[in-house]
Amino acid sequence: MKNIFLFILALLVVPAVFAQQKKKNAPQKPRMVVLTDVSTWETDDSESLVRLLVHADLYEIEGLIFTTGWSMDTLHTDFMGLIHEAIDAYEKDVPNLIKRSNQQGFLADESRQKIGYWPSPAYLRSITVFGSRNMGNKFIGEGNNSAGSDLIIQLADEKDDRPLWITVWGGGNTLAQAIWQVQESRTEAELKTFLHKIPTYTITDQDRGQKTDYAISSHQWMRREFSEDMLFIWDESAWKYQNGTGKSKWEEYAAHIQNHGNLGTVYPKYKYGVEGDTPAFLHLMPNGLNDPMVPSQVGWGGYFEKGLTDDKETSSFTNHQSPVYDTSRKYSTYFYPATFNNFAARMDWAQDGEGNRNPIVVVNKNAGIEILKLQAKSGETILLDASKSHDPEGDALSFNWWIVPEAGTYQGEVSIPESDANSIKLELPSDFSGKTLHVICEVTDNGAPTLTTYKRIILEGK
């Protein structure tokens, strides 16, 4: 009987290993943990969870932690079932989703996943746990450990050079408790090592009521005590844009997202807004647009600068007021069609097992999502050639080259002649020495729906 079991296991695992070997040059996924206050009265968490799961080949999801939030100061344990409901739907759709990357089965070891690998439902269930059961920093400390806080510590302790992104869709007190546990049990140097490992993106500050003083929130405690060692992003712009725009464009979600596959059937209609938590993982999207560890670069999850936060006491990367708020909103508006189309195309795959896939961008023979850095002299003309870019379905490609002025240090005007060509010649200004310029190569196919991929080029003046 044991030999039969091993034979069956081999049949399941070997094809998956073979499929993964074909992607051996693919980069590893960004690591992420989700803290979610999913509930029936705030449906946007369930909506964001569906979007995350149809992008599960792009993220190493290492924790789905159910915690408190704005409208749930004490954990309602029954709502944990909403996470499992989404995973159950994913289990039914994943045979179609894996066709997107020609995956056959699942790996026996699902740690250190590479981009293109769809995790097994069993793996996702194994990392779904409860977090802190009560809201607010008054509960941080002795007696508040949870499976969620323990899991965060365990994951951060792994020998893995990748940062462990904590994406906070609800309250972050489970994360705060993990920090407290490490602070109590380790040296100051070990605490710093832990903090450096856990960059955090929070959707507003939900460890408090919506109109409650920030002083009760564990978010404020984390920002105040650990701002020098912890990369902490507090978004107040991107989520509001997504929430409101999704609501105003709900017909598109009803037509292209709801009832597409089994995941579409568990995508609920909005009650207040649509997918307000989605920017937390869009910021990490490995699409060639940005380095998540540099929040000022601009990505699908918004734009941020380090400064005083909305509580007027602490600092973090934030966008709560103009002009940073407006800059973030400008880019959210620009990227919205691309982010929605990405979602819609993947829901097609969930339903039909076929659909459109994103183009592959190649600039100066450099493929992949890694940022391309080039050194250049003042006055030099730089050739950026994306003519080798291609599309998996053979779709025709269009090009758009543009500059992100907020991300670089050069403050003058730089124009891009023929910005819609597949290659450009960029003449650098005479005072470019010691400055940087961020150029985006944006490539869109003509499939249905149209899909976009990016390549960021950072020019560094010698």
Sequence and secondary structure as in RCSB ss.txt:
>XXXX:A:sequence
MKNIFLFILALLVVPAVFAQQKKKNAPQKPRMVVLTDVSTWETDDSESLVRLLVHADLYEIEGLIFTTGWSMDTL
HTDFMGLIHEAIDAYEKDVPNLIKRSNQQGFLADESRQKIGYWPSPAYLRSITVFGSRNMGNKFIGEGNNSAGSD
LIIQLADEKDDRPLWITVWGGGNTLAQAIWQVQESRTEAELKTFLHKIPTYTITDQDRGQKTDYAISSHQWMRRE
FSEDMLFIWDESAWKYQNGTGKSKWEEYAAHIQNHGNLGTVYPKYKYGVEGDTPAFLHLMPNGLNDPMVPSQVGW
GGYFEKGLTDDKETSSFTNHQSPVYDTSRKYSTYFYPATFNNFAARMDWAQDGEGNRNPIVVVNKNAGIEILKLQ
AKSGETILLDASKSHDPEGDALSFNWWIVPEAGTYQGEVSIPESDANSIKLELPSDFSGKTLHVICEVTDNGAPT
LTTYKRIILEGK
>XXXX:A:secstr
 HHHHHHHHHHHHHHHHHHHHTTTTS B  EEEEEE   SS THHHHHHHHHHTTTTT EEEEEEE  BTTBSB 
 GGGHHHHHHHHHHHHHHHHHHGGGGT  S  S  SS BTT    HHHHHHTEEE  SB SGGG STT   HHHH
HHHHHHHSS SS EEEEESS  HHHHHHHHHHHHHS HHHHHHHHHH  EEEES  SS TTS GGG HHHHHHHH
HTTT  EEEESSHHHHHHHHHHHTHHHHHHHTTTSHHHHHT    SS S TTTHHHHTT  SSS  TT TTS BT
TB  EEEE TTSS EEEE  STTHHHHHHHHHHHHHHHHHHHHHHHHHHHHHS      B  BTTB SSS EEEE
E TT EEEEE TT B TT   EEEEEEE TTTSS  S    TTTTSSEEEEE  TT TT EEEEEEEEEE SSS 
 EEEEEEEEEE 
